Amino acid sequence: MDILVLGAGGLLGSNVVHHALEDDFAVSGTYYEAEPSVDAPLAKVDIRDREAIREQLEERRPDAVINCAAMTDVDACETASGVAHEINAEAPGQIASACAERAIPLVHVSTDYVFDGDTDTPYTESATPNPIQVYGESKRDGEVRVRESEAETIIVRPSFIYGVHRASGELTGFPAWVRDRLAAGESTPLFTDQWVTPSRAGATASTILALLETEFHGTVHVASRSCVMPYTFGQAICRQMDAPAVLLEEGSQTEVDRAAARPTDTCLAVDRVESVLDRPQPTLEADLTAIEPWLSG
């Protein structure tokens, strides 16, 4: 299979390229600013540029497109809502239309932040989105536009993405932040009033590629099986590092002044993806074991 990865320079996009090459896919990609160090032909493309996207589809003629490109800075979206909607809503709709014109299947990556977090049970794919900040609104609108196209689409919702950036080789996201603070002997306040189902980028990328080889179309949650607080996540990191948890402190979202509101509980149910692929999603512990060399190093 020949795939085109939009946003190949990001954490998830670089992992999609990495794992696709491992699985003997033919891969090409796009990036927005600095060219990433990945072993695939790349082009500098702004996904808002309709003609540039069409040129890539004509030049590459992929069997599938995976859109990992997005504006993901939640607070920056709050202060630049117009740009956020251009990138996260309008561009995905244009990409889906271009794919539909050429009968190219599209995987579009969304987010758990389409939900308001007011729940006591994990969100299923049929739950009604109700975002509480601009980022979530723009991603929800992107989902709507992709669905309204005539393209064959898979909309993937991950949660709290972290992992090894395959262009830099560096661990990024929450575990890297916790690791570095522990190594520096700094106290580390972690929320006990937020719940997430963390998505390791490598596992998410592998699942996306596996979904492409099925007949599935629709919306699917791709996350770990573990619904945890950041504080609990931090404790799991300490166990993986064989480090004492004495530097971890219980904290609250109310203690942090941020431009955008965050939902309280966006844990995602993963029954659908497990059924489609006939395999369980990883636990948080299994995902942390996968990045153990980067935690201990």
Secondary structure, DSSP 8 states (H G I E B T S, - for coil): -EEEEETTTSHHHHHHHHHHHHTT-EEEEEESSS----SS-EEE--TT-HHHHHHHHHHH--SEEEE------HHHHHH-HHHHHIIIIIHHHHHHHHHHHTT--EEEE--GGGS----SS-B-TTS----SSHHHHHHHHHHHHHHHSSS-EEEEE--SEEEE-TTT--EESHHHHHHHHHHTT--EEEESS-BB--EEHHHHHHHHHHHHTSS--EEEE---S--B-HHHHHHHHHHHHT--STTEEEE-GGGS--SS---SB--B--HHHHHHHTS----HHHHHHHTHHHHH-
